[in-house]
Amino acid sequence: MGVYLNNTSAYGLFREDYSLTYYVDKTGILKELVPLVESKSTIGKGPKYIAITRPRRFGKTVMANMIASYFGKGVDSHEEFDTLKAAQYPWYKKHLNRHNVIHIVFNQMPAESAGYEPYIGRIKKGVIRDLCKAYPDAEIEESDAVWDALTKVYEYCNGEKFIFILDEWDYIYHQDFVTERDRDSFTKFLSNLLKDKAYVEMAYMTGILPIAKYSSGSELNMFFEFSMAEKVKYSEYFGFSDEEVDKLYEKYLEIEANPRVTREGLRFWYDGYKTAGGERLYNPRSVVGALSDNQLGSYWTSSGPYDEIFYYISANVDAVKDDVALMVADNPIPAKVREYAATSMELKTRDEIFSAMVVYGFLNYENGYVSIPNKELLDKFAEVVQREPSMGNVYKLARESARMLAATKAGDTKTMTELMEYAHNTHSPMQLYSDEAELASIIRWVYLKAMDFYRIEREDKAGVGYVDFIFYPFLKNEDAIIIELKVDHTAEEAIQQIKERQYALRFEGKFGENPEYTGRILAVGIAYHKNDKTKRHECRVEVLREKL
């Protein structure tokens, strides 16, 4: 038992996660890993080398701690695992706490160090120290390379083998103080440690970026890589599925005396990621944070600085600002995402920028298109465009969006029309209104500030048809807004459609009793006359129901 060899730290962290109210059992991944440990695959290359890449906050470290806690000899973890899925498998007890585990968390730095040698030296010395203590008969010397020491243990101690759990393996590549030579040295360190070594029982490695980014040659080609965007296998074990969130929400309703989080709110705020197999995923950290705090809000994005998103955009503002504008307006953008090109140090092209944003979890990637996955991320993008003048006319349009919301509530159709004209005349990729879909993109922008106060649904089923936009207020006593768009028809016709198709029923209670929303219901008609020589806009606001 040591700092890296069969340590108790991983178990301590796993036990903390296990004790959480909103813990999700992901031990099913062990049914994928145990057969790898039991297999007799060719030494040096084979299924027993697994690399999992996922965005931050998707449970990689939680998973690594759990796996180390199951296999590792350093602790007796049966009390926790006996209650989890893994206990149902026939091999459960055979492998529980029966293996040597070397668990290295690569994002931990030595005290007051900003150099590669102290960083890697700390790891090497720690592993050697653990091995000397655990295997005094292996004749290990302090000057031995780590792989030489492990080989001695294998040769002198009856073929002892080791499972390697390597978390945040690519951390060091992202540090400013690390040179290209240091990166090459680290890649070779991993290769010497793991490749073609008889003492490797299994190697399980997690990170953000795939190995191909750092190892173009053969150094780490023994690993099988599994990314969220390209590989289906292992997808169910990272992030939360709809079914898992349903169960967590049921538990939340059972224990929370005054629940303020809705199931629809969880979807709106934290859903939106897709796996290569098409499954929807929620950001797990944010879901747990919202249920624990009894409040929807930004949890994942608050773990990093505001400047982070803007860093990627500012790397090439001219190439991406129009695309960002379209994505904020709820339009997916075609992009060639290549995960191995997504290092934060080398952003030169539009596709490299979007690749980085996908890998780090700021964008979703599906079927060749990138998009903003949910409100949590959309709020951050909106914050960027409202604070950064370098975004040009996109910035100016966003700044005017507060006026549009205020004018709508006040029934000030003159100001609304002026702002629509301004949006149309602003040079942006959304300025040509060929149909209502183009007009809808502009609506997202002129009402950008409304996202702070409303859940905005587009083409939502309401009454006996589909309405262009419904604004559901977060505060139930605030104004609810229904917007219908028309091209080459009048705003009055839009209002009439809202009435005739009874779109306002969305805000009424069952049989008209005890409505969930008690504020005013506003019908808003917005028209654009594209065949008129003046290309004029027209706005109309009507109160369908006064405040209750």
N, C-alpha and C positions, 0 to 999 in steps of 0.2 A: 504494500500500500504506500503510495507516494503522491507527489504533486501531479504527475502526469500518468503514472502507472497505477491502475486500479484505485483511482482517487475517490474520495467521498463527496467532492464538490458537485459533480454532476448529479449525484443522487439527492443532495440537499436542495438543489434548484428544481429538480424534477418533483420532489415531494412538495415544494411550495406551489408549483403549478397544479399538482394533483389536488391539493387542498382548496383550490379556488372554487368559488361557488359556480362559476361558469366554465369549468374544465370540460374539454371535449376529448374523448378517448380516441387517440390515433394509433394505438398499439397494433392495429391491424397491419401496419407496415412490416411488423416482425415476420409475418407469414411470407413476405417477399425476401427478407434478409436471411432467415434461418436456413433455408435451402442452399443459399450461397455459402454459408459457413460449413454446411454438411457436404457440399459437393467436392469432388476430387478433380477440379478443373486444372488445366495446365498451369504450372507455376509461371508467374510473370504477366500473363494476360488472360482475362476471362471475366465472367459475370461478377466475380467477387470484388471487383473494383468499381465502385459506384460514386458518381459525382452528381449531386443535386443542385441545380441553380434556380433560385427564386428571388423576387424582389425582397427588399427589407420588410420586416414586420409580417412575414407570412409563415412564421413558426419554424424556421430552420433550426434555431438554437434550442427551442423547446424540444424539437424532435431529437436532436443530437444528444441532449441530456437524458431523454427517456431511453434511447437505444443503449447508451453507455450504462445506464442504471440497470437495465435488464441483463446485459451480458456480463458486466464487470464483477470480478471476485471481491472487490474492495468493500462491498456492503451486502447486507441481506435485505433485499427489496420485495420479498414475497408479500408482505402485508398490503402494499399498494397494488402490485400486479395481480394478486389473487382476485381482485374485484374488477379487473379490466378484461377487455376482449381477448388479450393474449392468453389468458388462463384456460380458454376453451380448446386450445390447440393441443394435439397429442404430444408434441415435443416440448411443451411449455416448461416443465420441471427439468427436463434433460439439459436445457441451456441456461436456465435462470441462475445468474451469478456463478457461472462455471468457466468463464473465459478471462484471459488476460486482456485488458483494454488499456490502450494508450490513448488518452483523450487530450487533445491539444486545441485550445481556443486561440486562434492566431491574431485576434484583434486586441490582445493584452500586451501592453508595452512595459519595459523595465522602467524603474523610477527615473525621472528627469533625463530621459534618453531621447535623442532625435537622430539616431544613427542606425544603420542596418546591422552592423556588427554586434553592438550590445543587444539588439533585438533578437537576432538569431542565436547569439551566444548564450543568452538566458535559457532558451528552449533546449539547446544541445546539452548544456551543463545539467539542466533539470532532469532530462531523461537519463543521462549517464548516472547521475546520483541515485535516481530511483532504481535503476537496474543493479547497481553495485549493492544497494541495500537489500534488494529482494533475492539476488542470486550471488551470494558471496563466493561460491565455488566456481563461478564462470571465468575467474581470472581477468575481470574487466579492469582496465586502467583508465584514469581520468583523461588521458590524452587520446583515447580511442575515438574514432568516428562513431556516431550513433549506430550506423548500420553494422559496423564491425562488432560493437558491443552486443547488438541483438543477435548477430550471427553466432557469437560465442555462446550466448544463452541457448540458442537452438542446438548447437553442436554438443555442448557440455552438459545440458540439462534435459536429456531425453526428448529432444525435439519440441521444446516449448514454443508455442505460436502466440501471435498477438492479433487482436482486432484493433484497427486504427480508426478512431473517430476524430476527424479533422474539421473543425468548425471555422467558418469565415476564412477559408484557405487563401482567398485572393485579397485579403485586407491590405497586406503590405504593398501590393502593386499600386494602390491608390494614394500612397503617402508622398507628400512633396519632397521629403528628404531622401527618398529612395532613388538611386540612379538606375540607368538601364543595365549597367553591369550588375548591380545588386539584384535586380529582377531576374536576370539570367541565373545568378548564383542561387537564388531561392528556388527557381524551377528545377535546377540540378539537384538541390538538396532534397526536394520531394521525390525526384526520380531515383536518386541513390538510396533513399530511405525505403521505397516501396517496390520498385520495379525489379522483377526477377529475383525476389527474395523468398526463400523457403519459409521464413518465419511469419510471413503475412497470411493470416487466416482470412481476413476481410479488411478492405479499406473503404470507409464510408466518408465522403468529403462533401461539404456544403459551401456555397459561395453565391455571389451575385452574378458574376460574369463567367462564361464557359471557359473551359481549359484552352480551347483553340485560340483564344485571344493571346495567350502567353506562351503557348507551346506549339509552335508551328511544325516542329520536327517530331522526333520519336520519344522525347523525354517522358511524356505522360500519356502516351497513346494506349496504355493498358486500361484506361478508365472508360467505362460506358457512361455517357453524359445524358442527363434527363432535364430538359428545360421546360418551363410552363407553356411556352408558345409553340414548341415543336414536338414534344414527346407526350404521349398519353399516359404512359406508365408512371406511377407514383403521384399522379395529379390529385387523387382523392385525399392524400395525406397532408396537403399543405393548403392553407386557406380553409374557410368554412363553406360547406354546401348549403343549399336552401333547406334541406332536411335537418341539418345540424343546427342551423339558426332557428328553425321552427321549434326544436326541442329546447334550445336555450331560452327562447321567448316564453314557452310554456312554464318553465321553471321561474322565470322572471315574474310572471303574473301570479304565481303561487306565493312568492315570498315578498313581493313589493306591495306595501299597503296602499301607496298612492302612485301607481304607474304613470309616468309621463312620456314613455317611449312607446311608439306604435310599431307594429310589425311592418307596416308600409314604410314607416320612417327609416327603419333599418335597411330596407331594400334601397330606398331613395338615396341614403347617405353613403352606404358602404358596399353595395353590390356593384356589378359591372365588369368584373374581370372574367375572362374566358380562358379555359384550358385548350390545348390542342384538340381535345376530344369534343369541345363545344359545351362543356359543363360550366355553369355560372359559379363564380366564387366571390365570397365576401372577404374583406380584409379582417382577419381574426382579432388583431389587437384593438381595432376600433369598435367592433361589435362588443367585445368583452368590456371595453372602457365605457361604452354608452349604457350597457345594462347595469354595470356596477355603480355608475354615477347617477343612474336614473335620468339621463339627459343626453340627447343627441348633440353631437358637436365634432370638432376636429381633434382626433386622437393620433392617427397615423402621421398626418402631415405636421403636427405640432412637435414631432420628435426631431425635426430638422429645421434649419433656418429658412426664413421666408425667401432669402436670396437664391435658394437652391434651384427652384424652377426657372427663375430669371437667368441664372447662370447659363442654362442650356439654350434659352431663347436668345440671349445676348451674344452667344457665340456666332450667330449669323442672323441678326434681326431681319434683314431684308428678305431672306429666303424663307423665313418661317412665320413672320407676323400675320400675313394674310391667312395662312393655314391655321394658326392659333385662333384667329377671329372666327373662322368657319367652325372649328371644333367647339368653341364656346357657344356658338349658335346651334350646337347639337348636330353637326354634320361630320361624319367620318371622312378622313382624308387618306387617299392612297399613298402608300409608302413602302419602300423596300427595307424592311427591318432585318438587320444582320446582327445577331447578338454579340458576335466576337468583335464587332467594330464599335462597341458601345463603351469605350473607356472615357471617363470624364476628363482625361488629360488631352485627348486628341479629337476635338470636334471641329470639323471643317465643312462638311456638307449638310444639307437638309436631312438626308436619310440617316447620317451618323447622329445628328441631334435627336431625331425621333427614335432611333435605335436605343440611345442612352436613356431616353425618357421611358421607353417600354421596359427595359431591363431593370431600371430603378423603381418602377411601379407607378410612375406619374401618368402613363398612358396605357390603354388596353390595345392589344393587337389581335385582329381577327380577319381572316380571309383577305389579307393584303391591305387592310385599312387600319389606321390608328384613330383612337377616339379617347375622349376624357371619360373615365369609367363611372364616376358617381359625383354626388354633390360635394363630398369632402374634398375631392381634387378640383372640381369645378370652381369652388370658392377660392382656392389658391390661384388658379389661373385668372379668375376675375380680379383678384387683388393685384396681381401683377400688371394687368392691362390698365387698371385704374390708378396705378402709382408710377408707371414708367412712361415718361414722355417719348422715349425712343420708339415706342410702339406706334407713333405717328397718329393718323386719323382714327385708328382703332382706340387709342387712348382718349382722344377728344370725345368720341362717341360714347365711350363708357362713362366718362365724367358727366355727361348730360342725362344719363339714365335715371338719376334720382328725380330730376325735374319731370320726366315723363310719368313716373309713378304718382307723384304729387298732383300733377295736372289731371290724371285720370280720376283720382279720388275726388278731386274738386269739380269734375265735369268741365274742365277748361279745355274745350276742344280746339280752340285757337292755338294754344301752346302745343298741344298734342300734334296738330297738323304741322306746325313749324318744325317740330323736332323730327317728324317723319320726313319732311322735305330735306332737312339737314342730313339725315341718315342716307337719303337717296343720293344727295349731291356729294357726299363724302366718298373719296376714292377708296373703295374697298372691294373685295371680291364678291360682295353681296349686293352691289348697287344696281344690277340689271334684274328687274322683276319680270321674268318671263312667265311666271305663274305664281300660284299661291304658296308653293314650296319656297320660292325665293323670298317672297314677302315674309314668310314665317321666320326665315333666318334673320331678317332685320328686326323683327319683333323681339327675338331673344336679346338682341343688343340694346334696343331702346328701353327695354325693361330689365337690363342687367342687374341694377340695384335691387330689383324686386326679389331676387334670389335670397336676399338676407331675411326676408319676411314671409316668403311663400314657397311652397312646393309647386313647381310649375310643371304641368303635364301637357304634352303635345298630342293632338289627335286622340283625346281621351273619350272613351265611351260615356255618353251622357244622354239621359232622356231616351229618345227614340232614334238617335243618330250619333255621329262623331263630331265633336267640336274642335276647332283649331287649337285653342289653349284654354285651360282652366287653371286659375291661380288659387291654390288652397292655402289659406293663411295659417301660419304656425300658431298664432293666437286666435282661438276660435271666435272671439267677439270682434275681430277686425273684418274689414270689407273683403268679401270674396269676389273674384273677378272672372268673367267669362268673355273670351275674345273670339270673334268670328272675323275672318279675313275674306275680302272680295277683290277680284281683279276685273275691271270693266263692268262692275256692278256698284250699286250705291251702299253707303254705310247703313242707310235705313233698311235696305234689304238684308243686310247682315244681322241687324237687331231683330228683324222679323223672323229670321231663321232660328235665332236663339229662343225666341218665344214659342214659335210653332212646334219646334222639336223638344221643347221642355228641358233644355239643358240644365236649368236651375235645380232640377230634381236631385242633382248630385249633392246639394247642400241641405236637403230636407231629410228629416228623420223618417223612420218607417211609418207608412200611412199618414205622413205629414205631421207626426207628433214628435216632440222632444228632439228638434234638429240639433245635430252636432255643432253646426256653425250658426252663431246667433247674430253676426254682424250683417251689414247690408250686403245685398247681392247686386253687383253691377254688371250690366250687359254692355259690352264695348264692340262697336262695329268699326272696322278700319278698311277703307277701300283705296285702291290705286287705279287710276284711269290711264292705262298705258297707251290706249289708242287715241286719247285726247291730246291735242297739240300741246296743251300746257303740262301734260304728265302730272296732273294734280293729285293730291292725296285728300282724303276726306275722313273725318273721325266723328263718331257720335257715341255718347254715353247715356245710358238710361238706367234708373234704379228699378230693379225688378222686385225688390223687397227691402223695406226699411229695417233698421236694426231692431231686434227683438228685445 
